[in-house]
Amino acid sequence: MWMAGISLMFVFAAALASTARAAPESFAELAETISPSVVNITTSTTVAGRTGPQGIVPEGSPFEDFFREFQDRNGQGNRPRRSSALGSGFVISEDGFIVTNNHVIEGADEILIEFFEGFELPAELIGTDPNTDIALLKVEADRPLKFVNFGDSDTARVGDWVMAMGNPLGQGFSVSAGIVSQRGRALSGAYDDYIQTDAAINRGNSGGPLFNMDGEVIGVNTAILSPNGGSIGIGFSMASNVVTRVIDQLQEFGETRRGWLGVRIQDVTDEIAEAIGLEEAAGALVTDVPPGPGREAGIEAGDVIMTFDGVDVADTRGLVRQVGETNVGKTVRVVVMRDGQTQTIAVTLGRRETAEAAVPAAQPGDAPDVPEELETLGMTLMPVTDELREQLELSAGAEGLVVTDVEETSAAFEKGLRAGDLITEAGQEKVAGIEDFTAQVDAAKEAGRKSLLLLVRRAGDPRFVALSLEE
């Protein structure tokens, strides 16, 4: 038995070894293959001259005039100066299209591309997308340029070998290798889908490619996490499947054209799911539907978007990305959960870039002026009055219950409710007065709910809060 156990362990270990991909003996062949398509980028920007000796003497100092005269004698007065910056990029077509980061070329007057073979060419900016930090450049060469292809970033696995190449700290055409540390990282943008890697990425690597072992670009090196500005093995590359969609639009239109559903949303928490009767915390909860495609199609505040264009919605981040990646003008099927039942709504998407910064808040009708108060669930509530509208700078048509006080030891306070908040819905029903609110509390308790879903507005911005009914 003992020998049989040893044999079984040996076979199991051998099986594990056979499934693991061996570390490459060398990256030299890959580096030689892809190097000619990677470029160094130098930008030049005109910076306005100084208006005085800032940084030399304090403003108002008796020495200020002396140092100003010294600067003028040496030609350093208000003369504009040239500032340069370094970055990386890579060629994606033989006719000279080049990908880099938007922050590498942002505000540049001149863009100069240095190729691995040693020649330089000026570049024209075709278009940028600040949301994904991607820019597309074009150079005119007298011969076909060597280029690289994009790979499928969705097939990259945690632990796969990757190689980065670029212009770190101005050293030029430098290679580093590591593995995929994690997938699907988000930093700050709505469309973020970063590959995290421990391949060394430093200043100047921005805009350079992250290669898989087949020599395909699976990411654009964009950012690092570091306490000192240098690589500590936490770098981020925007996934190629995001980049390729952006590049296609920049090539065709010179700008991005993202789909727009026209709803405000928030994630479904466990408490919200329980409050509205969902089996699991999934989907995207609609908090507001301003004028736009969603309202025209019939989506309502309180709907939970479960699927979009045939794809399950896990959370708000996933929905925003999927909507943005869908063609403007396409009619899609949106499945929502409303009042415990699913409904399918056909929505024709608008364009986000056109609608952005022009989305007004929803404005319900007039509220009755009933100056009575209700103390419940750790809050003091009062219907909207003309005086409260003026104090809180509410719209003329705002209706609901104003939170006038919140007990600091209450669950309401822990959930972020504060004096001045406006509750417009309770239990997914509009509330115009005290009776409406108490009726929804009673209905939730009779239904065996442990919490009540509130739609709360602060400075016009809506959000849902699931408030416990257990006092």
Buried (B, 14 or more C-beta within 10 A) or exposed (E): EEEEEEEEEEEEEEEEEEEEEEEEEEBEEBBEEBBBBBBBBBBEBEEEEBEBBEEBBEEEEEEBEEBBEEBEEEEBBEEEEEEEBBBBBBBBBEEBBBBBBBBBBBEBEBBBBBBBEEEEBEBEBBBBBEBBBBBBBBBEBEEEBBBBEBBEBEEBEEEBBBBBBBBBEEEBBBBBBBBBBEBEBEEEBBBBBBBBBBBBBBBBBBBBBBBBBEBBBBBBBBBBEBEEEEBEBBBBBBBBBBBBBBBEBBBEEEEBBBBBBBBBBBBBBEBBBBBBEBEEBBBBBBBBBBEBBBBEBBBBBBBBBBBBBEEEBBBBBBBBBBBBBBEBEEEBEBBBBBEEEEBEBEBEBBBBBEBEEEBEBBEBEEBEEEEEEBEBBBBBBBBBBEEBBEEBEBEEEBBBBBBBEBEEEBBBBEBEBEEBBBBBBBBBBBBBBBEBBBBBBEBBEEEEBEBBBBBBBBEBEBBBBBBBBEE
